[in-house]
Amino acid sequence: EIVLVPVAEIASIVADGELLHIATGAGKKFRINYRLKDLESRLDPNRFVRLSRGALVNLETISRISPLPGGTYLVALKNGQEIASSRFQ
């Protein structure tokens, strides 16, 4: 089955080995077999930011950024997801 997910609805994209887990703002989850680097190049860099080697988030879905020890951050999204960030631009 192929499900078309509008880019505006994507909250995060997290890599897990060969799979990418896409979460929407409404909490729906999808898995695709695609490379994060290739998908990132197709997304608007003004809308999506890379948080680590394995995670991209939609800037509009971020609700809170909390600093953690060691210079990392915990990024909370409006859909309840929390993603550790090794960098935040």
Secondary structure, 3 states (H helix, E strand, C coil): CCCCCCHHHEEEEEEECCEEEEEECCCCEEEECCCHHHHHHHCCCCCEEEEECCEEEEHHHEEEEEEECCCEEEEEECCCCEEEECCCC
